[in-house]
Amino acid sequence: MVGHPVDAVKTEVFGLNHLSWTQAARVKGRNVLPQLLQEDNFIQATHLRFFGAELVRQMSMFLNEYLFYYYFRDVALRGSRKKN
């Protein structure tokens, strides 16, 4: 998505285990994450689509997919119950 190999992207992540947030994604020292989070096609191409663009942009971070169960517990439970 940024036009560089994965190895060229250095991320700054904080949190604990599955509860983690990426606050920066640097390519040659430049944080490209803010720009990516403004692009609808980036959000739709990743698991961020489950959070919705509004929340992702409000947080200004790349959210770990497991955070869905924390932020949207009731939705996740309903979805789980429907499958059983």
Order of alpha helices (4+ residues) and beta strands (2+ residues): beta-beta-beta-alpha-alpha-alpha-beta-alpha-alpha
